[in-house]
Amino acid sequence: MSEKIKIILAEDELALAQIIKESLETRNFHVTHCKDGEEASVEFLKNKPDILVLDVMMPKKDGFTLAKEIRKIDKKIPIIFLTAKSQTQDVVDGFNFGGNDYLKKPFSMEELIVRIHALLGRISIENKEENLSIGSYTFNLTKQILSHSETVISLTHREASLLHLLIENRNEILDRSLVLKKIWGDDDFFNGRSMDVFITKLRKKLSLDPNIQIINIRNQGYKLID
């Protein structure tokens, strides 16, 4: 049996938390439930998990504040926000505070599990190549790093997957819906906003080479030019 994925679930709705915990544990996850942000913060420092699933609105310390604090300690651990909020700015705020994904309530357990696996890189990426060139950068998909001269930049699994698709389709329009379905699992509005945030992050990480551009093609998708 494979090693269990360790999850910290911070959720103050106890009935919902119990359902999530029991459902995940029947699928070979190890779940530690915390009823508020402060408890989750202590648990994170004591027993580092593989991934964090954080409700946004919690007593004592909200999910955004907790994520911001955790990002000062750990830049790479995946964080999924759970929320009843649905405003565009809330989605953007979630990613700005360090979240990797955003799941609106109510949601299915299958959707949560798919997103957990995707963020942890447990879903295989086809046709992997060890090193790819992009402008004056070298991109290692397996290690999820970008190298530029003496600078090494770490990428999240989703950033690496998105960049890989852009490189595979360089100088051509990469269809927005295709990317969303392949990496996010659905091309709905909120996942679209998530992808826009990740594109912005990639532009910043590729900014050491001014010849590299990721162009937004309105109503179609993105084009990588190097």
Secondary structure, DSSP 8 states (H G I E B T S, - for coil): ----EEEEEE-S-HHHHHHHHHHHHTTTEEEEEESSHHHHHHHHHHS--SEEEEESS-SSS-HHHHHHHHHHH-SSS-EEEEES---HHHHHHHHHTT-SEEEESS--HHHHHHHHHHHTT-S--SS--S-EEETTEEEETTTTEEEETTEEEE--HHHHHHHHHHHHTTTSEEEHHHHIIIIIS---HHHHHHHHHHHHHHHHHTTTSTT-EEEEETTTEEEEE-
